[in-house]
Amino acid sequence: MQISESMGAFGKKKTASSKKDSVEQKLSLMIDALGGTSNIADATHCMTRLRLKLKDQSLASEETLKSISGVQGVVFSQDQTQIIIGVDVEKWHKSLQSMLQNDNTAIDNDIAVVAKDGKLFQNAMRIVAGIFGPVVPAIAGAGMLMGLLSGLIATNVISESSDTVFFFRSISVAVFFFLPMLVSFSAAKMFKVNEYIALAVAAAMLSPQLIEKAAALKAVSEAAELTVLGVVPIELMNYGGSIVPTILAVWLLSKVTPLVDSIVPTVAKPVLTPLFAFAVTATATLSFVGPLGMWLSNGAGWVVGSLLEISPTLTGFVFGLTRPITIVFGIHHSMTPISLNNFALYGKDLLMPIMCLGNLAIAGATFAIWHKQRKTVSKEQSSITAGSGVTAILGITEPALFGVLTKYTKAMFTASLAAGIFGAISVSLDTHLTSYILSSVFSLPAYLSGGTQNFIQAVLGVCGVFVLSFVLTSLFVKLDDEK
């Protein structure tokens, strides 16, 4: 695996394009550097990165990619090419999709191209991260609203019985209840299947009639089951907020659709293909795929819960220590389902505070480098480093990681060590969140939902990890021109 950073965004002159170039011009250069459109098998994005699967990664020119204006970093990880763009990534992705669709050799529709190498775990991590990247802003916005409401209620700024709280809590909770629909749409893009049929399957999973039927059956007996067509057992469950069952359902749809399409006569495809694809997938999902996904979700929650019970300090240390490196390799969003599952199972999560601590550790190390650079590099270069540290505090760590810390191995280690130490402290003190939020200092009020003590612990934690990372980096990291 290779890690590289774009130097143009951090003080060096770009060679492949100027800042005045349009996104389309930059993407044209990027496509050429990737080996052309025929070499791109898959293209998705998360909050800051284009995530590309290339048929032949050796055709990609790393140096050319680094030289393109707007590219903040390049990562070759888990057979995926990740190009760090920043907050404008969605604009780049839309233009890229348009350019690929206009080319006769556009992206393959076969997900097998992406996973044909058989690396099950690596591909699973990549798929989960790719699915949740686009979904995160929606759930983070709703989660932040829930956290702020809890904080305002805890500080007696607003009454919990007020219409205002009822309204905003209702709309934010709705996002998490209908999370399967958000996940299904994103997963459909990942698995290259019709997004709207995927949404229909997710809607079937959330059918109000089935939820009401389950409640009615449980009121008179322990079993909540139906028998469809006389032989197919349907276990009625509430899939509100479910993640793994939804991903499995869309994956199944991606297998059922081409099978149905190959059987149905051409003249009847527009009607019969979506009919059978939806009916078969929804039935199979509610019969056994959904319950299997719920079992897997609960199992993952049990594993994490068991680790926390066995040694909360060690678990917190490991999660904190590995946080910066998971961001580097673009798999940090694979932790999102674990946190969401913890909210569903336990009503709180201990891992998301560690994610915030990791971001502040990265910021602390970056500011330590900036402090050293003030006397050794140009004012422009040091100001770019400071700006990268500020964005890390705000929750966007790629500029700091790829523009600063990957150039100093010890700085990456000191940031990781600080995050590990405070991750252990955070879990040991039971610092937690009750809703999903972005890992930023602006999210600190959300910790009030766990009480004043929880909020104080969170504030002391982010301050402490920043200072420790700054001090460790200042002591053990030497710049090239330092004696």
N, C-alpha and C positions, 0 to 999 in steps of 0.2 A: 504493500500500500504506500502511496506517495502523498505527501502533503506539500502544498505550495501556496504562496500568497502573492496577491497582486501588489506589486510595488507602486504602480501608478497612482493608486488611491492614497498612498502614504508618502508622497514626496518626490518620486522619480517620474521622469518624463515618459509619457505614453508614446509608442511608436506606431501602433496599428491604427489608431483613430484618435481624433481630437474630441474634446468635450462638447464641441458644437455638433458632432455627428448625431443624426437621429438614431432612435432605438433600432429601426430597421437596418440602417447602415452597420451598426455595431453587431446586430444579429447575423447579418450577411457574412461579416468577417468571422463571427463565432462558428457559424455552420461550416464554413470552409475549413476552419481550424479543427473541426470535429470530424472531418472526412466526408462532408457533404450530407445532404438530407437522406441519402440512401443508407447511411451508416447509423442513423438515429432510429432505434427500435422503440423507444418510449420516452416521453417527456412530461414530467409533472413539476410541481413546485411546492415549497413550504413557505414560511413567513419571510425568508430572506434568500432562499437558494433555488436555482433551477436544478432539478434532479433528472439526469439523463441516463438512459441505458443505451450504450453503443454496441453495435454488432461486433465491431473490431476496435477495441480501445487503443490498440497500438497506432491507429491512424490519427489519433488526436494529437495536436501539437500544443504541448503545455506552455511553451514560451509565448506562442502567438496568443493563446487564451489569456495569459497574464498581462499581455500588452494592450488589451482592448480597454478603452475608456469605460468606466462604470463597473468593471469586474473587480471585486474586492478580494477575491481569493478563489482557488481551485483545489478541489479535493478528489482524489481517486480512491474510493473506498467501497468495499464489498461489491466489486464489479459495477459500480455506479459512478458516473462522473457528476460531481456537484460543483456548480458554478455559483459563487456567492455574489449576489447583486445588492442586497439590502432591501430597503422598504419599497423600492420600485420593481420588485421581482414580478409582481402580478402583471404589470404593464409589459414587461419583457416576455413573460410566458404567453400572454395573449397574442402578441405580435409573432412570436415563434410558432405558435400553433397555426396561425393564419398562413405564415410562409410555408410551413410543412404541408398544409392541406392544399395549397396551390401548386405543389410539386407532385408529379405523378409517382414519385418514389417516397411518399409520406410514410409516417409511422406504421409499423406492422400492427395488425389487429390481434395478433396471437400472443397472449401473455406467456406462452411457453418459451418464446424467445428470451423473455426476461429471466425465467427461472430454470432454463434448460440445463444449467451446470450442476443442479442437484444440491446446492448448498442451502439446505432447508432453513436453518436458523438465520443465516445472514439474509436470505431473501425475505423471510418473515419479518425481520426487523426493518428492512428497507421498505416493505410494503406498508407496514403499520405506520412508519414515520411519514411515508408519502401520502397516506390517506389522511392522517391527522394534521399535517401541516396546514392545508387550506382551511380546516375546520376550526383550528385554535382561535382565530380572532373572534368568531361568533360565540364560542363557549366562554372565552376569556371575558368578553364584554358582559355577558349575562352573569357570569360568576362574580365579576367585580361589582356589579349592581347589587347582587345578593349580599356580598361582603360589606359594602357601604351601608346598606340598610341595617344589617346586624350591628355595625358599629354605631350608627346613629341611635338605634334603639338602646344599646348597652349604655350609651352616655346620656340617655334621657333627652336627647334633642328632639325626638319624635316619638309619638305613641305607637306601640305595636298594633293597637286596635284601630288605628286611623285608616281612612280610605286610601290615603297615599301609599302607605305600606302595603295594604292589600293589593293595590293595583300593580305597583312595581315588582312586588314579590311574585305575583301571578304571572306576569309576562316573562320574568327571568326564569322561573321554575319551568315554564312551558318549553323553553329552549332545551333544557336538559331532558324533559320527558320525551320530546320529539327528536332527541339526538340521533336515533336510528335513521331518520330521514336525511339529516345532514351527512352522516357517515355513509349512508347508501349512495348518495349522489357522488361523493368524493371517491368511494370505492369503485363505483361504476366506471369512472374515468381511469382508475388504476387498472381495472380488469378489462377495459375496452368493451363494455357492454352498454346497451341503451340506458341512459341515466333515468329516463322517465319510467321505464318498466321497473328499474331498481327502486325508485321512489314508491311505485305502486306496491311492490313486495313489502317495503318497510311500512307503508300505510296499513297493509293487511296485518302485519305483526302488532300494530297499535290499534286495531279495530275496537271501538268502544263497545260494540255488541258482544264481542268475545270476552272482553274484560268484565262486562256486566254478567255474562253467562257464567264465567268462572266464579264470581262472587256469589251468585245464586246457588250454584252447585255446592260450593264450600259451606254454605249456610245449612245445608241438609246432609252433607256427607263430606268426608275428607278428600275424596277424589274429585278433580275437576277435569273431566275428560269427555270427549265426543268421539263417535265412531262415524267416519265419513265413508260413503260408498259401501258401507257394511263391513269393511275390513281394515280401513286405515284409522289407527288410533291418533287422536289429536289431544295432546296435553295442553290445557289452557293455562297460559302463564302471562304475567304482566311484563312485556318487553320494553316498557318505558325506560329510557336511559340506557338500554343495553348496547353493547359495542361488539363483542365477539360474535354473538349470534347474527348480527347484521352483516358483518364482514363475511362470515361463512355463507349467508344467504345470497349475497351478491356474487360471491365466487361460484356458488352453485348455479346461479342464473347465467353466468358466463360460460358454463359447460352445457346447460340445458338448451340455451338459445341456438347455438350452431347445430346441435343434434336435431332439434325440432325443424330448423330451417332446411336441413338436408333431406328431411322426410316429406315435408309439405310441398305440394305442387307449386310451381312458380306463380301461376295465376292467383293462387290463394294465399301467398305469403304475407301480403299486407294485413290480412285479417287473422289468419290462423296462427301465424308464427307468434305474434304478441299474446294471443289468447292462450295458447298452450304453454308458452314460456312463463307467463304470469301464473297460470293455474297450477302447473306442475311445481314450479319453484315455491310458490306460497304454501302449497299443501305439504311439500316435503320439508319446508322450513318449520312450519308449525307442528309437524309430526315428530321429527327427530333431530333436524339440524339445529333448530332453536334451542331445544332442551340440552343438546350436546354443548352448544355455545355457552349456555348459562352454567353448566357444570364446569366447563373449562375456566370461565370467569371466576366462579366461586373458588375453584381450585387454586388459581393464581393468587387470589386474595388471601386464601388460607396459607399459602407458602410465605407470602410477605409478612402476614400476621405472625406466623410461627417464627420467622427469623427475628422479628422485633421482640417477641417474647423470650426467645433463647438468649439473645444478646442485643438489646437495643443500641447500646453504645457502638458495638462493632458494625452493626448494620448501618447506622448513621454515618460512621466513618467511611465505610466502603462506598456508599452512595455519594457522599460529598467528594471523596477522593477522585472518583471516576466522572463526576459531572463535567469538568472542562473538556476531557477527552471525548466524551460522547457528543458534545457540541461540535468539536473538530470534525468528527467523522459523520456528523449529520444524523445520528440515531437517537438524539435526545427526545424527540417527539414520541418515540416508542414507549416512554415512561408514562405518557398521558393516560392510556387506558388503565394502567395500574392505579393511578391516583383517582380517576373517575370511579373505578370499581371500589376503591376504599371509601369514597364518599357514600356510595350506595350501600355498602355492607356495614360500615361502622359510623357513618355520619361525620367522619373527619379523616384527614390525611396528614401523615407526618413527613411525607417525601417532598411535597411541593415547597415547604420552607427550606429544605436543603437545596433545591434548585435555585432559589433566590440567593442563598448564601454562596453558591457557586458563582453566580453572576457578579456578586459584590467582591468575591475573592479575585476574579479576573480583573475587575475595575481597580482594586487595590494594587495588584501587581503592575498594571498598566501605568498608573499614576507614579509608581516608584520608578519605572523606566523613564517616564517624562521628567521626573525630578532630577534624574541623572543626566538626561539629555540637555537640559537647559544650558549647561556649561560646555557641552561638547558638540552639539549639532546646531544647525540653523534654527532661527526662530520659527520659520514655517514648519520645519519637520517636527519640532517639539510641540507646536500647537496642534498638529495633526494627531500626535500621540495623545495629547490631553483630550482632544475631541473624541477619540476612540474610547477613552476611559469614561467620559460622560455618557456616551451611548450605552456602555456596559451597565452603568448605574441605572439607566432607564430600561434595561432589559434586552437590548440588542448587543450581543457580545461578539459577533463575527468580525467587525472592524478591529477590535482589540486583540482577538485571538490571531487572526490571519495577518493583520498589519503590524503587530507588535510581538506578541508572546511566542508565536511559532519561530521567530528569529532567535529567541533566547530559551533554550531548552530548560535551563534552571528556573527561569521565570514561570514557565508552564508548571514545573514541579512545585515551586513554592506556592503558587495559587491553588493547585490541587491539594497540597498538604494543609493549607489554611482552611480550605473548604471541608476537608475530611475531619479536621479537629473540631470545627464548629458544627459540622453535621452530627458528630457524635454527641456534642453537648446539647444540640437542639432536640434530638430524639430522646435523650436521657431526661430532659426537662419537659417532654411532652408538648413542645411547641407545635401547633397544628393549625390547619385551615379547615373550614367547613364548606368551602365552595372553591371551584376552579378559578384561578386568577393568573395574570401574567406575573412573571418573576421580576418585579421592579420595585423600587423604593416607593413608587406611587401606590403600590398595592398594600402597603403596611396597615392602613386603616381597616382592612378586611380582617386582620388578626383580632380585632376587638370582638368579633363574633364568638371567640373562645374565652372572653373575659379580659379584664384589665391586665392581670398577670401574664396572660398569653401574649398580649400586645407588647408589654414591656420586654418580655423575653425576645420577641421578634426584633424589636428596635435595637436592643443590646447586641443581639446576634449579628445583624447586618453591619453595625458599627464595629463590632469586635473583629469580624472576619476581614473587613476592609483594612483595619489597622494592622492585624497580624500579617496579612498578605503583603501589605506595603512594607512592613518592617523586615520580613523574611527576604523579600526581593531586594530590598536596599542592602541587606547584609551579605547576601550570597551570590548576587548576580552582578557581573562585571561587564560593562560595555567594551566594545573592541578597542576604543581609544583610552580606556582607563588603565592605569598602572596597577 
